[in-house]
């Protein structure tokens, strides 16, 4: 029995050594160092994706370089403190450009609207910010202000 346990431990160590020596696969999580800021006019606000788009809400932007699909994720236009924007408004969207379904898409992290307000729809690691998370952040700020 002791030989079996020793053999299993040796096998586990070998597997760990072999797996740690291989390079890790490249991550698909957006990296903040790859961010770009695009300024353009909102030509359309889509609360739901149309066929061929990734899930979530989208802004179609008219930029000097041409039209851009700016993905806001599932929660970008939902809940308290959500982005409020209309067609015709000039905005600045910051995020990471990715090729998804052979189409360039801006995975938006922040949107700056004409009033100067900045809406954050994703974390710096690219994860969507839920309405509940936005509300907790807003409530935390109010609590700290009252101290």
C-alpha positions in Angstrom: 0.0 0.0 0.0 2.8 2.3 0.9 4.4 1.7 -2.6 1.2 2.6 -4.3 0.9 5.9 -2.4 4.6 6.7 -3.2 4.0 5.9 -6.9 0.9 8.1 -7.0 2.7 11.0 -5.4 5.5 10.7 -7.9 3.1 10.6 -10.8 1.3 13.8 -9.5 4.7 15.6 -9.2 5.7 14.6 -12.7 2.4 15.7 -14.1 2.7 19.1 -12.3 6.3 19.5 -13.6 5.4 18.7 -17.2 2.3 21.0 -17.2 4.1 23.9 -15.6 6.9 23.7 -18.2 4.5 24.3 -21.1 3.7 27.9 -22.0 0.2 29.1 -21.0 -2.3 29.7 -23.8 -2.7 33.3 -24.7 -5.5 34.9 -22.8 -8.6 36.3 -24.6 -9.4 38.6 -21.6 -9.0 42.2 -22.8 -6.0 44.0 -21.5 -6.2 47.6 -20.4 -2.8 48.3 -22.1 -4.5 47.6 -25.5 -7.2 50.1 -25.0 -8.2 52.7 -27.6 -10.5 55.7 -27.3 -12.8 56.3 -30.3 -14.8 59.5 -30.6 -17.9 59.5 -32.8 -21.5 60.1 -33.2 -24.0 57.5 -32.0 -25.9 56.4 -35.1 -28.0 53.8 -33.3 -28.6 52.4 -29.8 -29.4 48.7 -29.7 -30.7 47.4 -26.4 -30.5 43.8 -27.7 -28.1 42.3 -30.2 -29.3 41.6 -33.7 -28.4 38.3 -35.4 -24.7 38.0 -36.0 -23.8 40.3 -33.0 -22.4 39.2 -29.6 -24.9 39.2 -26.8 -25.8 42.4 -25.1 -26.5 46.0 -25.9 -24.5 47.9 -28.6 -23.9 51.4 -29.8 -23.3 51.9 -33.5 -20.8 54.7 -33.9 -20.0 56.9 -36.9 -16.3 57.7 -36.6 -13.9 59.5 -39.0 -12.5 56.0 -39.8 -15.9 54.5 -40.5 -18.7 52.8 -38.6 -17.9 50.9 -35.4 -19.9 48.3 -33.4 -19.3 49.2 -29.8 -20.4 46.4 -27.5 -21.7 47.4 -24.0 -22.3 43.9 -22.7 -25.4 42.6 -21.1 -25.7 45.3 -18.4 -24.6 48.5 -20.2 -28.0 50.0 -20.6 -29.8 48.3 -17.6 -30.4 49.3 -14.0 -29.7 52.4 -11.9 -26.7 54.4 -13.0 -26.7 52.7 -16.4 -25.4 54.5 -19.5 -28.0 56.9 -21.0 -27.3 57.9 -24.6 -29.3 58.6 -27.7 -28.7 58.6 -31.4 -27.0 61.8 -32.6 -24.9 62.3 -29.5 -21.2 62.7 -29.7 -19.4 60.3 -27.3 -15.9 59.0 -26.5 -15.9 55.2 -26.0 -12.8 53.6 -24.5 -12.2 49.8 -24.8 -10.4 47.1 -26.6 -10.8 46.3 -30.3 -11.3 42.5 -31.0 -12.2 40.4 -34.0 -15.4 38.5 -33.2 -17.2 36.5 -35.8 -14.7 38.0 -38.3 -15.9 41.5 -37.5 -14.1 44.3 -35.6 -15.9 45.1 -32.3 -15.0 47.6 -29.7 -15.5 45.9 -26.3 -16.3 49.1 -24.4 -15.0 49.7 -20.9 -16.1 53.4 -20.4 -18.2 55.9 -22.3 -17.9 59.7 -21.9 -21.0 61.5 -22.8 -21.4 65.3 -23.8 -22.2 66.3 -20.2 -18.7 65.1 -19.2 -20.0 62.1 -17.2 -18.1 58.9 -17.6 -20.0 55.6 -17.4 -18.1 52.4 -16.7 -19.6 49.2 -18.2 -16.7 46.8 -17.8 -13.9 46.3 -15.3 -10.3 46.9 -16.5 -10.1 43.2 -17.0 -13.1 43.2 -19.4 -15.8 41.8 -17.1 -19.3 43.4 -17.4 -20.3 45.4 -14.4 -23.8 44.4 -13.2 -26.5 46.9 -12.1 -26.2 45.4 -8.6 -22.4 46.1 -8.5 -23.0 49.7 -9.8 -25.5 50.2 -7.0 -23.2 48.9 -4.3 -20.4 51.2 -5.6 -22.8 54.2 -5.6 -24.1 53.4 -2.1 -20.5 52.9 -0.8 -19.6 56.4 -2.1 -22.7 57.9 -0.4 -21.8 56.2 2.9 -18.2 57.5 2.8 -19.4 61.0 2.0 -21.7 61.0 5.1 -18.8 60.1 7.5 
